[in-house]
């Protein structure tokens, strides 16, 4: 499932996806401020390990559900 990204989420994801084309695959992704996980679900597809930190409990709960649905819970 593809969740809608915010404007800043699109900018971050676009930047990271361009970097991946330059540096190649990565093993780990650590994201601080994962929000509701829309960008994180996309990022997690490109790494064997993805770790996110989100201090807002409501956003972290939504992100956890999205990661679980994507099989990355």
N, C-alpha and C positions, 0 to 999 in steps of 0.2 A: 504494500500500500504506500502511496506517495502522499504525504501530508503537506499542506500549504506552508510555504516558507514566508517569513516576514521579509521586508526589504533588506534589513541587515543580515538576515539569514541567507538570502540569495547572494549577497555580496561575499560573505564568508565562504559559502560553499563554492562559489565560482572561483575564488582565489585558491582555495585548497585543491579543487579539481585541476586547475591549471598547474599547480605545483606538482601534483602526482604525475601529470604527463611528462614533466621534466625530470623528476627524480625517480620515478618508477614506484612499484608497490611498497607499501610500508607494513611493518609487522604490528605496531601499536599506535593507537590514537587515544590521547587524553584530552578531554574537553572540559573546561571550567566555565560554568554558566551555561549549561546545556538547555536551559529553558524547558519547553514542552517536548523537546526531542525531535522535532521535524528535520532539522539539519543533521542531528546525531544519527538518526536511522540511516540516512544516506551515507554519512561518514563511516558508520560501522560496517557497511558492505565492503569497504576497501581495505580492511585490516583484520588480522586474525584475532586481535584483542582490542576492545574498545572500552574505555572507562570514562564515565561522565560524573561530574559533580554539579548539583543544582541546589543551592541553599533554600529556595522557596519551596515549601512543602507541597503546595497545590500544583505547581509546575512539575516538580519531581514526580508526583503521583501520575500525572498525565504522561510524562516521558516514560515512566516504568511500564505503563500499559502499552504504549506504542512499541517499545523495545521488545516486550514480551510477544506482541502480535507479529513482530518481524522475525521472531525466533532468536533474538539476541538478548533476552531478558536477564 
